[in-house]
Amino acid sequence: MVRRIPRRYFIHEITVEPYRDESSTGPLYGPPVTVRCFLDEQTRAVRSPGGEQVTSTSTAYADLGTEAPALSRVTLPGGRKTTVIQAKRRDGKGLGTPNHLEVQLE
């Protein structure tokens, strides 16, 4: 049985523009997608995909199917724009844990 975080806990909505690539004029993003999530606006130190210690100001917890690769642009409920540091899959497979995507934001 695959367990997810219950929908009733996804009380926030963020807008994610998935990072696609770089061009000669700057980053390229996919179309904006509204994502229901639980948003924890707490500052903490995290590691970037490159191994550097950086500061995350918010963490969004969403369904595993959410697309939010590193460098994606995110708009928070209050209108603040931020960038994805990294997205971590929390998939317990058959262990009965609540599977989700942890999106660490600048």
Secondary structure, DSSP 8 states (H G I E B T S, - for coil): ---B--GGG--EEEEEE-EEEEETTEEEE---EEEEEEEE---EEEE-TTS-EEEESEEEEE-TT----TT-EEE-TTS-EEEEEEEEEE--GGG---BEEEEEE-
